[in-house]
């Protein structure tokens, strides 16, 4: 019989799987509870169900449970707290006497290029919006969602993207997805269904994106990137994935000439997937409208809140040409029926009240100060290095004075609790040596950036 200890008055605790068969039921209960404590299923400090609740769940007398608890108390498996219930003893050990292996320690100075300042997540704004949503949302909002996304969020995104990014969009062309990763997976599978076999991606570019597209069934090819952005002349596939606002990882902006060439290429039958990577964070240049606004019927626009709020929210969106809406919606429905409804409604509330805009302004100021700290630290500690890709985004490209061995660099940096990301990691065919590092700065304080770069300079001087 399964015991389901539920909260009712003071009777609550973990749900326990306990089966009692035949005679000697007290001994069976004691043995089962010892087993759950020994193997760690009942962790030290866990509250046990009250004797009354457990007896009711097992259809036995309360006295049987009281006596079993008393025996385990005497053996040291359980402890009783006056007026507070019965708990698993802190000294209870796993059966084999082993302890869990310690988790590897995270580096003190991690220059990962894709993480925003997680400590600045607008908890107060999010909580306030969540309370508003819970008070005002109808019961129907908690039913199985529309696979395309909550209508409120699609409407709010439509207004926001038209106003801020110049996207040609209406709510019906938007599909809400679990970040860029799922967005690319949905597009990739929809393209395969429509008979597309190959896709070009920027080289260097984001390795996870190549993996997602390949897993979706597409053959992935590299397209050349230079100081003007993706080279349209190098495109061979009918579809290209590009980051025109802030190329990842080089940081270059797609030049006006290349934008024109890419739009002409698309209008001649190509399809562009525009990852609007880091477009919200610009520092030394004027706002740049989305490429999608120039050819909405030939460009898929993709955005997320992973850099603006937090990647753990898993919220993103696709603005789709009419030819892809049904196929992508079907793929989304098969994946998960839709993203969590409450989080969508909270994001819609932040967009509608301009709280999202205010948060972005604060984040830009903070990120710019950290970018400047990185530039200053490199100039001081690595005077022969050169920094590029700094006009926008959350990372910069640091060009070293000479190439170094990738593995030796990573190993030596790790010994000083520093983690860096060689440019070679982003290439379709990486080399053993690298002469540039992709260094994120948004999730490090300015003093941490200074110290991390100082340690990195020591590593490079010794290699």
N, C-alpha and C positions, 0 to 999 in steps of 0.2 A: 504494500500500500504506500502511496506517495503522501508525504506530509507537506502541506502547503501552509506554512506559518504566515498569517496575514496580520496587518496592523488592525487592531480592534481594541480600543482602550489602551491598556498598557501591554497587551499581548502582541508582540511582534518580534521578528528576528529573521534570519536567513531562511530561504526555502530549503528543505531537506528531503532528499530521496531516501526514505527508510521503508523497508519491507519486512514485516513480521509474519512468520509462518509457523503454524503448529505451536508446540509447547515452548517453555523457557523463554517467554517473550521479553522479560526484563534483561536476560543475558544477551539476547539478540540485539536489543536496543543499545545496551552498553557497548557491545562489540562494534556496532555500526558507528556510534558516536566517536569511539576511540579511533577508528579507521579514518573518519573524516578529519579529525584533528591531526593525526599523524601524517597523513599525506598532504596536509596544507589546504585541503578544500575548505575547512573552517579555519581561517587565519587567526593568529593571536589577536585578542581584543574583540573578536566578533561576538555580537550579542546572540544568545541562544533564545529560542522560542520559550515563552512562559510554559510552565508545567501544565497549566490548564489548556493552553492552545495546542500544545503537542499531543496531549492525551486525547483531545477532541479530534484532531486530525488523524490519529492512529486508531481511534475507536478502542482505546484501552482505558483502564482506570487511571485517575490522576496519581494515585498512590504509587503505581508502577513507575511512572515517569519521575516522581519525586525521589523514589528509592534509587533509580538509575542515576539521576543527577548527583545524589548524595555519594554514591560510590565513586563517580568520576571526580567529584570535589575532593574526596579523600585521597585519590590517586594523583591529584595535581593537574588533571586535564582541564578542569573548570575552576573558576573562582566566583564567589557570590559577593555582590555589592549591596549593602544594606539599602533597601528601598529602591534599588536601581535595576535588579535583575541578575541573571547569571551570564557569565562571559567565558570565552575560551582563554585559558591562562597564557600569560605572556611568555612563560617558560616552556610551553608545549613545543615539541620539536617534530620535524619531519621524520618519517619512519627510518630512513637510512642514515639519519644523523648528519646529512650533508646540508649545506646552506647554499642558497642560490648564488651563481657566479656573479660577481659584481659587474654592473654595466660599464662598458668602456666610457671613460670620462670624455666629455665634449671639449674641444679646444677652447681656450680662453678667447682667442682672436680668430673668428671664422669670417673670412671675406667672401662668403657665398653671395653671388650676384643677384639672386632672385628673391630675397626676403626683405620685406619692409621692416620698419621699427615696430616689432610686435608689442613692445611695452606701451606704445602710444595708441593701441586700439581704442576707439572711443567707447569705452564700456558704459559710461553714463548715458551717452546718446543712444546706444543700442538698447540698454535696459529701459530707458524711457519710451523708446519706440515700441519695444516688445510689450510693455504694459499697455500702451495705447491700442496695439493690435489685439491683445487678449481681451481688452474691454469692449472693443467695437466690432471685431470680426464676427460674422454670422456663423452659426454652427456648420453651415455648408462649406465653409472655408477649410474645415478639417476632414472633408470627404476625400476620396481619391482625386488627385489633382488633374488638371488639364496638362497633358504631356508637354505642351508648348510652354507652359509656365503660367503662373497666376496672372489673370488679366490686369490686376492692379499694377504689378511689376512691369509687365510688358508696356502698359500705357505710360508709366513713369519713365521707363528707359527710352521709349520713343521720343518723349519730350526732351529728355536730357541729351540724348545723342544728337538730335537735330540742333539743339541750342549750343552745345559745347564742341561737338566734333564735326558738324556739318554733314552728318549722315542722312541720306534720303531713306526714310524709314516710316513705317506705320506699325501698330502693334501686331497686326496679322503676319508680318514678315519676321517676327522675332521668335526664336526658340531659346528658352532659358536652359542652361546646362550646368553640369558640375565642373566648372572651370574650363580652361583651355584644353586640358587633356581630353575630357569627354567630348568637348566641342569638335576637336579634330577627329576623334574616333567616329563620331556621328557623320561628319562630312565624308570621311574616307569610305565608310561603308556605303553611304548613299551614292558616291561616285562609282564604286565598284559595281553596284546594282545597275547603274546606268551605262556600264560598259567601259569605264575609264580604267586603264591598266597602270599608268605611270604618272608620277608627280615630281616636279622639281622643287627642291628646298634650297634655301640659302646655305652656302658653304664658305665660311663657317656659319653655323646656326645652332639651334637648341637640340642636343642629342635626344631628349625624351620625345620631342615632336617627330623625329625621324622614326623612332621606335613605334610610336602609336600608329603612324600612317602605314608602316610596314605590316604591323599586326592586323590592320584593317584590310589588308590584301593588296596594297598598292606597291609597285616597284618604285623605290625612292632614288632619285638622282640628285647630284649636287649642282647648284648653279653658282657661278662666280660672283663674288662680292668684292668691290673695290671702294675707293674713296667717295664714289658717287652713289653707292648702294648696289642693289642687285643688277647685274649686267644682262639686260634684256636679250642681247644677241646670243647669250649662252643658253637660252631656254630651248629645250627640245620636247618636253612633255606638254600635254594640253592644259595642265593645271600647274600653278606655282604658288607656294606658300612664302610670304614675304612679311618683313617687319619694317615698313617704310618710315614710320615716325621716329624710330630709334632702333636701328638695326642691332639685333642681338647676335653676337656679342661686341661687334666693333664700335657700336654707338653712332655710326654715320647716319645722316638723314638722306633719304632718297631725293636726289637732286631734281629740280624742275624739269630738266631735259629728260631724265630717266622716267619721271612720272608720266610725261607725255608719251614716251615710247611704250611704257607698260600699258597705258590705257589703250593706245592704238593696237597693241598686240592682243589685248583682251577683246576689243571690238571686232577683231578679225577671227574670233572663234575661241580664244583662250579664256580660262577662268582663273581669277586671282583670289586667293584666300589671304585677306589682310588681317594679320595679327597686330592689333593696335597696341603693341608692347610698350609700356612705360610712357604712353602719350600724355598722361595726365601730369607728369613731372617734367617741366621745362624750366630752365633757369636763365639762359643767355640768348634766347631766340624768341621770336614772335610765335604765337600759336599757329599750328599747321593743321589744316583740315584733313579729314580722312580721305584716303584715295577713293573709297566707295562712293563719295559724293559726285565723282566724275563719271562713273559708269556703274550705277547701282544694279543693272541687270547682268553685269559680268563680274561683280566682286562680292565675295562673301566677307562680311565684316565680323570680327571676333574680338570680344573684350571680356574682362573679368574684374573682380574686386580683390584678386589675390595680392596685388601690389599696393592697392589703395587702402584696403582695410586689413585683410589677413587671408593667407592661403587656406587656413583651416575652415573657412566658411564654405568653400567649394561652391561658389556661385559665379557663373559667367553667362554669356549670351552670344547668340549668333544672329546676325541680320542677313537674311537669305534672299537671293533672287527667287522669283516665283517658281522657276523650274526645279528648285531643290526643296521647297518647303515641305511637301508631302513626304518625300523620301526621308528627310532628316527627322521629321516628326514621328514617323513610324519607327525609325531606329531608336529614338529617344524612348518611345513607349515600350519597346521591347527591352530596353536596358533597365529601366527602373520606374516606369509610369510617370515620372516627373520628380522635380527637386522638392525638398521639404517646404511645405506651404508657409509655415510661420516665418521662417527666415526670409522667404521671398517677400512677404508682406512687410516685414521690418525694413528691408532694403528699400522697398517702394516708399515707405513712410519717410525715410531719410532723404530720398531723392525729392519727394514732393514738398518737403519743408525746407529745402536748401541746407539741411544739416550736413549732407554729404559734401556740398560745395565748401562749406566752412571748414570741415575737416581737411579737405584737400589743400586749402590755403595754408593751414597750419603745417601740414606735412611738407609742403613745398619749402617753407622757410627752414624747417628743421633739416630736411635732406640737403638743401643748398649749403647750409653751414657744415654739414658732415662731408659733403663733396669738397668744399674748400679746405677742410682739415686734411683730407686725403692728398689733395694736390700739394699742400704745404709740406706734409710729412714726406712725400716722395721727393720733393725738391731738396729737402734738408738731408734726408738719409740716403737717397739714391740719386745724387745730382746728375749722373749721366743718363738716367732713365727719362723717358718722355711719356706724358699722359695725354690721351685723346679720348674722344667720345664723351665729353663732359657737359655738353649743352643741355642734356636731358637725362632722365632715367634714374636708376638706382645703383649704377655701377660705372666704372671707368676702365679703359684699357691702358695698362701700364706696359710700355715697350722697354725692354731691358737693353742694356748696352751690348750684351752678347747673349747668344743662345746657351741654355743650360739643360742638363739632362732632367727630364720630367720626373722620373721616379726618385732620383737623388734629391731633387728640390723638395718634392712632397714629403719624403722621409725626414730630411733634415729640418724642414719647417715644423713637422708634427712633433719632433723632439722639443721644440720651443713653444709648443701649444699654439701653433699658428696653422691655419688651413687656407691654402690658396688654390686657385683654379686656372691652370695653364690654358692658353688659347687653343692648344692642340686638342684639348678635350672636346672642343666644339667642331672640329673638322670631320668630314666624312672619312678621310683617311689620315688619321693622326700620325705625326712623326714622333721619334723618340726624344727629340729636343724641342724646346720652345724658347721664343724670344719675346713673349708677351704674356701678361697675366690679366685675367678678367677679375677685377676686384670690386666687390660690392661694399657699400659703406653705410647703407640706410639703417642696418640693425646693430651698428656699433656706435658707442659714444665717441665723442671727439678725443678724449684721453685714450680710449681703447684703440682708436685708429692710429694715434701717434705711437703708442707702444707696439702695436702689431707691426707697423711698417718698420720700426726700429729693429725688431727681432728679425724681420724678413731681410733687411739689409745685411745683418750679420750672417744669415744663411747664405745669401748670394755671394758675399765676399769670401766665404770659405769654400765654395764649390769650385 
